Amino acid sequence: MSEKKKFTMEYEIKSSPRILYSFLSESNGLSEWFADEVSVRDQVYTFTWDDEQQKAKLLMLKENKLVKFRWIDDDPEYFFEMEILQDELTNDVALAVTDFAPADVIEERKLIWDNQIEYLIRVLGA
């Protein structure tokens, strides 16, 4: 497996952390924007896109703050994480996405995340 590099992107989301968190952590919320279908069993999420499945283990869950996964077929040091950030002064909410990809596909992976988060914002009506 080729060496992967970590990257993080941040998106402004006009939503409460509680509502946003449900779209990041619950199978029915994730299936509205992240994958065509999502099921969960024993902290393993099965994501389905166009009849193709990929499984991810839930590594960490912090209510209204953070969801962290690792793809089952990936090296243990790689993960993807969605963290809800809220500005203490303005209460503005942002979503920070951290992921890993080989250097030659990072830009492509960022575009995929941009599209997915854009879709999430539409689903949230934010």
C-alpha positions, 0 to 999 in steps of 0.5 A: 500500500502506498504512503498516504498523507494526512490532509484536513479541510474545514467547512462552515455549516449553518446548523446546530452541533446536535443536528449535524452530529446526527448526520455524521454518526447515525446510519440514517443520517449518513445515508442521506449524504455520505453513501447510498446506504449505511448499516451498523453492526458492532461498531462496524459501518457498512457503506454502500455506493452503487452496489459496492460496499466498504466497511469502516470501524468506528474508532471514536465518538464524542457526542456533538463533537467528533466521529472517527472511522478507519476503513477495515481494509486500510492500514491501522494508522490511517483514518477519516474523522469529522469534527464539529467546531463551534466558535465560543464567541460567535457560535458559528459552526464548522465541520473539519474533515481529516483524511489520508490519501496518496499524494497524487490523489489528495486533490481528487479526494478533496474534491470528493469531500467538497462535493459530499459536504456540499450535499450535506449542507443542502440536506441540512437546509443550511 
